[in-house]
Amino acid sequence: MYHLDICHLYPDQLHSYGDDGNLTILKKRMEWRGHTLTIHPISLGEPLDPSLYDLIFIGSGENHKMLQIISDFNQKKAASIHEVMHQDKVILAICNGFYLLGNSYQTARMENIELSHLLDFTIRNDHKRSSGDIIIRDHDRLLLTGFENHHSVVQLGPDLLPFAHTLHGIGNNGTDQTEGVRYRNTFGTHLHGPLLADNPAFADKLLTLALQNKYGQIHLSLLDDSLENEARQCVLKRYQINDCT
C-alpha cells in the first residue's frame, strides 16, 4: 500500500471555482486503488516544511485574496516551495495560485507587485476578461478540457516551458497558444472546473509522478473513467476537436 501527504496551501484564501475538488479527486483515486492520502492545510503565518509533503496544491481565489497572501508567500513559503520544486516533488497551482510563482503581477490599478521570482514569468492586467471553455494538449499528448476565467496576460520567460498548448480558448495570452507553466514536476494552469475531475488521466499522471518520486518505479492500476471520458468527448465534439488533432 502506498501513501501520499499533500499540503493544501492557503485553503482559507484560495478556494474559488470548486478547485478544492482537485484534492478530493486525488484522494479518492488513491483510495479506490487501496492506497491512502492525507491532506494537510497550511495557511497564513504557518510554516511549510518541505520534507513533510509529497505534493503541494495551491488553488485559486479572487484577486484581492491573492494580494493578501503575497507577502506571506514571498517571506515564509517561497524558499520551501523552491526546495520542493528542485526535489522533483509535484506542485499543482491553479490560476492566482500559479501566479504566486512568477516575477511580478500587475493589478487592476496598473500597479506592479513583486512576486516570488520562483519561475520566470510575468502577469499583466488585461481589462478584457477571458472566460469560457478551454481545450489544451500537454507535452505528453494528453488532451485536457476545463474552464478559464481571468483577465490577466501571462508572458513566459524564454527558457520556461508552458504546461500545454491551446486548441481552443485563450490560455496565457491568446497569441502564442501557450497555457500555464511547466517546470520539472511543477504545473501551473488557468484550468478550473476542477481540472482533475474533467481529466482523470492527468490526475493519475500527478499521482504517478508523486509516487515515483517517493517510492521509485510504480504502476497504478486502471480505474473505470468511462463517464469522465464521455463528458470530455462532448466538449471536444462541441468545438469539432478530436483526440488526433
Buried (B, 14 or more C-beta within 10 A) or exposed (E): EBEBBBBBBBBEBBBBBBBBBBBBBBBEBBEEBEBEBEBBEBBBEEEBEBEEBBBBBBBBBEBEBBBBBBEBBBEBBBBBBBBBBEEEBBBBBBBBBBBBBBBBBBBEEEEBBEBBBBBBBBBBBBEEEBEEBBBBBBEEEBBBBBBBBBEBBBBBEEEBEBBBBBBBBBBBBBEEBBBBBBBBBBBBBBBBBBBBBBBBBBBBBBBBBBBBBBEEEEEBEEBEBEEBEEEBBEBBEEBEBEEEE
